């Protein structure tokens, strides 16, 4: 299960690492800065389209954002 609060913390960390403000992210994604704030506080989750755009924007994988660990067989 995906922990929205932890995902939000990772989103905030990736945004800061990209030296971007919430407003800059919102402008690039064509959304409100409030949406970015809600994501980073774990109140809501980005939809799949936004997740892909965020991953590209921050140059990280969806696995990194969602903290998905792959187990080898």
N, CA, C and O atoms as a GROMACS GRO file, in nm:
protein
  292
    1UNK      N    1   0.084  -0.119   0.000
    1UNK     CA    2   0.000   0.000   0.000
    1UNK      C    3   0.088   0.125   0.000
    1UNK      O    4   0.195   0.128   0.061
    2UNK      N    5   0.041   0.227  -0.069
    2UNK     CA    6   0.118   0.351  -0.080
    2UNK      C    7   0.084   0.444   0.036
    2UNK      O    8  -0.033   0.472   0.062
    3UNK      N    9   0.186   0.490   0.106
    3UNK     CA   10   0.171   0.583   0.217
    3UNK      C   11   0.173   0.725   0.159
    3UNK      O   12   0.276   0.772   0.113
    4UNK      N   13   0.058   0.792   0.163
    4UNK     CA   14   0.047   0.924   0.101
    4UNK      C   15   0.136   1.028   0.169
    4UNK      O   16   0.191   1.114   0.102
    5UNK      N   17   0.150   1.020   0.300
    5UNK     CA   18   0.233   1.118   0.371
    5UNK      C   19   0.380   1.100   0.333
    5UNK      O   20   0.449   1.198   0.306
    6UNK      N   21   0.426   0.976   0.331
    6UNK     CA   22   0.565   0.950   0.293
    6UNK      C   23   0.590   0.985   0.146
    6UNK      O   24   0.696   1.037   0.112
    7UNK      N   25   0.493   0.956   0.061
    7UNK     CA   26   0.505   0.994  -0.080
    7UNK      C   27   0.515   1.145  -0.092
    7UNK      O   28   0.596   1.196  -0.169
    8UNK      N   29   0.434   1.215  -0.016
    8UNK     CA   30   0.439   1.361  -0.016
    8UNK      C   31   0.573   1.415   0.027
    8UNK      O   32   0.624   1.511  -0.031
    9UNK      N   33   0.632   1.352   0.128
    9UNK     CA   34   0.765   1.394   0.174
    9UNK      C   35   0.869   1.374   0.064
    9UNK      O   36   0.957   1.458   0.045
   10UNK      N   37   0.857   1.262  -0.008
   10UNK     CA   38   0.951   1.236  -0.118
   10UNK      C   39   0.931   1.339  -0.229
   10UNK      O   40   1.028   1.389  -0.286
   11UNK      N   41   0.805   1.371  -0.261
   11UNK     CA   42   0.778   1.471  -0.364
   11UNK      C   43   0.840   1.605  -0.327
   11UNK      O   44   0.901   1.671  -0.411
   12UNK      N   45   0.826   1.645  -0.200
   12UNK     CA   46   0.883   1.772  -0.154
   12UNK      C   47   1.036   1.768  -0.165
   12UNK      O   48   1.098   1.866  -0.206
   13UNK      N   49   1.096   1.654  -0.127
   13UNK     CA   50   1.241   1.640  -0.134
   13UNK      C   51   1.289   1.649  -0.279
   13UNK      O   52   1.387   1.718  -0.307
   14UNK      N   53   1.222   1.579  -0.370
   14UNK     CA   54   1.262   1.583  -0.510
   14UNK      C   55   1.247   1.724  -0.566
   14UNK      O   56   1.331   1.769  -0.645
   15UNK      N   57   1.141   1.796  -0.526
   15UNK     CA   58   1.120   1.933  -0.574
   15UNK      C   59   1.233   2.023  -0.525
   15UNK      O   60   1.288   2.102  -0.602
   16UNK      N   61   1.267   2.012  -0.398
   16UNK     CA   62   1.377   2.093  -0.344
   16UNK      C   63   1.509   2.059  -0.412
   16UNK      O   64   1.589   2.148  -0.442
   17UNK      N   65   1.532   1.930  -0.436
   17UNK     CA   66   1.655   1.888  -0.505
   17UNK      C   67   1.662   1.946  -0.646
   17UNK      O   68   1.771   1.968  -0.700
   18UNK      N   69   1.546   1.970  -0.706
   18UNK     CA   70   1.540   2.029  -0.840
   18UNK      C   71   1.544   2.182  -0.833
   18UNK      O   72   1.535   2.249  -0.935
   19UNK      N   73   1.557   2.236  -0.712
   19UNK     CA   74   1.562   2.382  -0.690
   19UNK      C   75   1.440   2.452  -0.750
   19UNK      O   76   1.453   2.554  -0.818
   20UNK      N   77   1.322   2.396  -0.723
   20UNK     CA   78   1.199   2.453  -0.775
   20UNK      C   79   1.105   2.487  -0.660
   20UNK      O   80   1.107   2.425  -0.554
   21UNK      N   81   1.023   2.588  -0.683
   21UNK     CA   82   0.918   2.622  -0.587
   21UNK      C   83   0.791   2.545  -0.624
   21UNK      O   84   0.779   2.492  -0.735
   22UNK      N   85   0.697   2.540  -0.531
   22UNK     CA   86   0.568   2.478  -0.561
   22UNK      C   87   0.501   2.550  -0.678
   22UNK      O   88   0.438   2.487  -0.762
   23UNK      N   89   0.515   2.681  -0.683
   23UNK     CA   90   0.455   2.760  -0.791
   23UNK      C   91   0.517   2.723  -0.926
   23UNK      O   92   0.445   2.710  -1.026
   24UNK      N   93   0.648   2.705  -0.930
   24UNK     CA   94   0.714   2.668  -1.055
   24UNK      C   95   0.668   2.530  -1.103
   24UNK      O   96   0.643   2.510  -1.222
   25UNK      N   97   0.656   2.436  -1.010
   25UNK     CA   98   0.608   2.302  -1.046
   25UNK      C   99   0.465   2.312  -1.100
   25UNK      O  100   0.432   2.252  -1.202
   26UNK      N  101   0.382   2.388  -1.030
   26UNK     CA  102   0.243   2.404  -1.072
   26UNK      C  103   0.233   2.462  -1.212
   26UNK      O  104   0.154   2.416  -1.294
   27UNK      N  105   0.314   2.562  -1.240
   27UNK     CA  106   0.312   2.625  -1.373
   27UNK      C  107   0.354   2.526  -1.481
   27UNK      O  108   0.293   2.522  -1.588
   28UNK      N  109   0.457   2.447  -1.454
   28UNK     CA  110   0.505   2.350  -1.552
   28UNK      C  111   0.402   2.240  -1.578
   28UNK      O  112   0.392   2.188  -1.689
   29UNK      N  113   0.325   2.204  -1.474
   29UNK     CA  114   0.226   2.097  -1.487
   29UNK      C  115   0.088   2.149  -1.526
   29UNK      O  116  -0.001   2.070  -1.557
   30UNK      N  117   0.071   2.281  -1.525
   30UNK     CA  118  -0.059   2.339  -1.560
   30UNK      C  119  -0.166   2.315  -1.455
   30UNK      O  120  -0.282   2.292  -1.486
   31UNK      N  121  -0.123   2.321  -1.328
   31UNK     CA  122  -0.214   2.299  -1.215
   31UNK      C  123  -0.196   2.412  -1.114
   31UNK      O  124  -0.113   2.501  -1.135
   32UNK      N  125  -0.272   2.408  -1.006
   32UNK     CA  126  -0.258   2.511  -0.902
   32UNK      C  127  -0.145   2.473  -0.807
   32UNK      O  128  -0.113   2.355  -0.789
   33UNK      N  129  -0.085   2.576  -0.746
   33UNK     CA  130   0.020   2.547  -0.648
   33UNK      C  131  -0.041   2.479  -0.526
   33UNK      O  132   0.029   2.408  -0.453
   34UNK      N  133  -0.170   2.500  -0.503
   34UNK     CA  134  -0.236   2.433  -0.390
   34UNK      C  135  -0.237   2.282  -0.409
   34UNK      O  136  -0.224   2.207  -0.312
   35UNK      N  137  -0.252   2.237  -0.534
   35UNK     CA  138  -0.249   2.093  -0.562
   35UNK      C  139  -0.112   2.036  -0.524
   35UNK      O  140  -0.104   1.930  -0.463
   36UNK      N  141  -0.006   2.107  -0.562
   36UNK     CA  142   0.130   2.062  -0.528
   36UNK      C  143   0.145   2.057  -0.376
   36UNK      O  144   0.201   1.962  -0.322
   37UNK      N  145   0.095   2.158  -0.308
   37UNK     CA  146   0.101   2.162  -0.162
   37UNK      C  147   0.025   2.045  -0.101
   37UNK      O  148   0.074   1.982  -0.007
   38UNK      N  149  -0.093   2.015  -0.152
   38UNK     CA  150  -0.171   1.901  -0.100
   38UNK      C  151  -0.096   1.771  -0.119
   38UNK      O  152  -0.094   1.686  -0.029
   39UNK      N  153  -0.033   1.754  -0.237
   39UNK     CA  154   0.045   1.632  -0.260
   39UNK      C  155   0.157   1.619  -0.160
   39UNK      O  156   0.178   1.513  -0.100
   40UNK      N  157   0.230   1.729  -0.140
   40UNK     CA  158   0.348   1.724  -0.054
   40UNK      C  159   0.311   1.706   0.093
   40UNK      O  160   0.393   1.659   0.172
   41UNK      N  161   0.190   1.743   0.130
   41UNK     CA  162   0.144   1.722   0.268
   41UNK      C  163   0.072   1.590   0.286
   41UNK      O  164   0.026   1.558   0.396
   42UNK      N  165   0.061   1.512   0.177
   42UNK     CA  166  -0.003   1.381   0.186
   42UNK      C  167  -0.154   1.388   0.198
   42UNK      O  168  -0.217   1.293   0.243
   43UNK      N  169  -0.212   1.500   0.156
   43UNK     CA  170  -0.358   1.515   0.162
   43UNK      C  171  -0.424   1.449   0.042
   43UNK      O  172  -0.532   1.391   0.054
   44UNK      N  173  -0.359   1.459  -0.074
   44UNK     CA  174  -0.407   1.396  -0.196
   44UNK      C  175  -0.286   1.340  -0.271
   44UNK      O  176  -0.171   1.366  -0.236
   45UNK      N  177  -0.315   1.263  -0.375
   45UNK     CA  178  -0.209   1.206  -0.460
   45UNK      C  179  -0.227   1.258  -0.602
   45UNK      O  180  -0.339   1.278  -0.647
   46UNK      N  181  -0.116   1.280  -0.672
   46UNK     CA  182  -0.127   1.318  -0.812
   46UNK      C  183  -0.189   1.202  -0.892
   46UNK      O  184  -0.171   1.085  -0.856
   47UNK      N  185  -0.261   1.234  -0.999
   47UNK     CA  186  -0.310   1.127  -1.084
   47UNK      C  187  -0.193   1.070  -1.165
   47UNK      O  188  -0.083   1.125  -1.162
   48UNK      N  189  -0.217   0.962  -1.236
   48UNK     CA  190  -0.107   0.891  -1.302
   48UNK      C  191  -0.040   0.978  -1.408
   48UNK      O  192   0.082   0.972  -1.425
   49UNK      N  193  -0.117   1.060  -1.478
   49UNK     CA  194  -0.057   1.148  -1.579
   49UNK      C  195   0.038   1.247  -1.513
   49UNK      O  196   0.148   1.270  -1.562
   50UNK      N  197  -0.006   1.306  -1.402
   50UNK     CA  198   0.081   1.400  -1.331
   50UNK      C  199   0.202   1.329  -1.272
   50UNK      O  200   0.311   1.386  -1.269
   51UNK      N  201   0.184   1.206  -1.224
   51UNK     CA  202   0.298   1.132  -1.169
   51UNK      C  203   0.408   1.115  -1.274
   51UNK      O  204   0.526   1.131  -1.245
   52UNK      N  205   0.368   1.081  -1.396
   52UNK     CA  206   0.466   1.063  -1.503
   52UNK      C  207   0.535   1.196  -1.533
   52UNK      O  208   0.657   1.200  -1.548
   53UNK      N  209   0.459   1.304  -1.540
   53UNK     CA  210   0.517   1.435  -1.567
   53UNK      C  211   0.610   1.479  -1.454
   53UNK      O  212   0.714   1.539  -1.479
   54UNK      N  213   0.572   1.450  -1.330
   54UNK     CA  214   0.656   1.485  -1.214
   54UNK      C  215   0.787   1.407  -1.220
   54UNK      O  216   0.894   1.463  -1.199
   55UNK      N  217   0.778   1.278  -1.249
   55UNK     CA  218   0.899   1.196  -1.258
   55UNK      C  219   0.994   1.253  -1.364
   55UNK      O  220   1.115   1.260  -1.342
   56UNK      N  221   0.939   1.292  -1.478
   56UNK     CA  222   1.022   1.351  -1.583
   56UNK      C  223   1.079   1.485  -1.539
   56UNK      O  224   1.197   1.514  -1.563
   57UNK      N  225   0.998   1.566  -1.475
   57UNK     CA  226   1.041   1.699  -1.430
   57UNK      C  227   1.155   1.689  -1.329
   57UNK      O  228   1.251   1.766  -1.336
   58UNK      N  229   1.144   1.596  -1.236
   58UNK     CA  230   1.244   1.581  -1.130
   58UNK      C  231   1.355   1.484  -1.168
   58UNK      O  232   1.451   1.466  -1.092
   59UNK      N  233   1.343   1.420  -1.285
   59UNK     CA  234   1.440   1.321  -1.332
   59UNK      C  235   1.457   1.207  -1.232
   59UNK      O  236   1.568   1.170  -1.194
   60UNK      N  237   1.342   1.152  -1.191
   60UNK     CA  238   1.340   1.035  -1.103
   60UNK      C  239   1.242   0.936  -1.164
   60UNK      O  240   1.169   0.968  -1.257
   61UNK      N  241   1.240   0.815  -1.111
   61UNK     CA  242   1.148   0.713  -1.161
   61UNK      C  243   1.018   0.716  -1.080
   61UNK      O  244   1.013   0.771  -0.970
   62UNK      N  245   0.914   0.655  -1.138
   62UNK     CA  246   0.790   0.640  -1.062
   62UNK      C  247   0.814   0.554  -0.938
   62UNK      O  248   0.755   0.577  -0.833
   63UNK      N  249   0.902   0.455  -0.952
   63UNK     CA  250   0.936   0.371  -0.837
   63UNK      C  251   0.995   0.456  -0.725
   63UNK      O  252   0.966   0.433  -0.607
   64UNK      N  253   1.080   0.554  -0.761
   64UNK     CA  254   1.138   0.642  -0.659
   64UNK      C  255   1.028   0.723  -0.589
   64UNK      O  256   1.028   0.735  -0.466
   65UNK      N  257   0.937   0.777  -0.666
   65UNK     CA  258   0.830   0.859  -0.608
   65UNK      C  259   0.742   0.776  -0.516
   65UNK      O  260   0.710   0.819  -0.405
   66UNK      N  261   0.704   0.657  -0.562
   66UNK     CA  262   0.611   0.573  -0.487
   66UNK      C  263   0.680   0.478  -0.390
   66UNK      O  264   0.615   0.402  -0.319
   67UNK      N  265   0.814   0.482  -0.388
   67UNK     CA  266   0.894   0.397  -0.298
   67UNK      C  267   0.864   0.248  -0.321
   67UNK      O  268   0.842   0.172  -0.227
   68UNK      N  269   0.864   0.211  -0.448
   68UNK     CA  270   0.838   0.071  -0.484
   68UNK      C  271   0.970  -0.002  -0.491
   68UNK      O  272   1.062   0.038  -0.562
   69UNK      N  273   0.978  -0.110  -0.418
   69UNK     CA  274   1.098  -0.193  -0.415
   69UNK      C  275   1.072  -0.317  -0.499
   69UNK      O  276   0.970  -0.384  -0.485
   70UNK      N  277   1.167  -0.348  -0.586
   70UNK     CA  278   1.157  -0.468  -0.669
   70UNK      C  279   1.238  -0.579  -0.605
   70UNK      O  280   1.352  -0.558  -0.563
   71UNK      N  281   1.179  -0.694  -0.598
   71UNK     CA  282   1.247  -0.810  -0.539
   71UNK      C  283   1.288  -0.903  -0.652
   71UNK      O  284   1.206  -0.938  -0.737
   72UNK      N  285   1.414  -0.943  -0.652
   72UNK     CA  286   1.458  -1.038  -0.755
   72UNK      C  287   1.417  -1.178  -0.714
   72UNK      O  288   1.409  -1.212  -0.596
   73UNK      N  289   1.393  -1.259  -0.816
   73UNK     CA  290   1.347  -1.396  -0.791
   73UNK      C  291   1.463  -1.491  -0.781
   73UNK      O  292   1.443  -1.611  -0.760
   0.00000   0.00000   0.00000
